[in-house]
């Protein structure tokens, strides 16, 4: 997902509801109504301001489509902007974690939660960033089958424990990350990324959010 917009500008045309907005890709113009729903809730989209229009066009220019998760948030532009800002800070901003490592966390957390949307979208990102379709499949199915280095294995073990039994995280869990070279800020970033996708997974599952069809064929 491209970087989020920076500040709100004047209002523009209203779009379709989040439930009926088209998930098919267009190089230009607004997404139009289609029979295939993005989410199971009938939430009319708010009028898009110039900032969001420009952001969506940036998505089309960069990846060929607007991710359905963004279209699903168009009923509330404040929440869309907050979601996009958090996503971009966690996934694209400078970090001791590589972009691939952050996507690996997203997939492994989503595998625990069985989140169809995030497994599809972020599984595609792992395949694309790694250049290794097999790695993407292993992240989705069982990351323990992958030949990961000690650093990545510890990172994913921590993310899974934080997802499954967060109340059991204690000093030995943080120490295990330090021992393989993660800094204090890295541990924060691992935790924040895992926490974000636990939230995102639950919203996607609660609303039956559907991924863009393009993700299924990406980097295979």
Secondary structure, DSSP 4 states (H G I P E B T S, - for coil): -PPPP-S---EEEE---TTTB--S--SSS---B-SS-SSSS--PPPEEEHHHHHHHHHHHHHHSS--HHHHHTTT-HHHHHHHHHHHHHHHTS--SS-HHHHHHHHHHHHHHHT-HHHHHHHHHHHHHHHT-HHHHHHHHH-GGGS---HHHHHHHHHHHHHHH-GGG--HHHHHHHHHTT--HHHHHHHHHHHHHHHHHHHHHHHTT----THHHHTT-
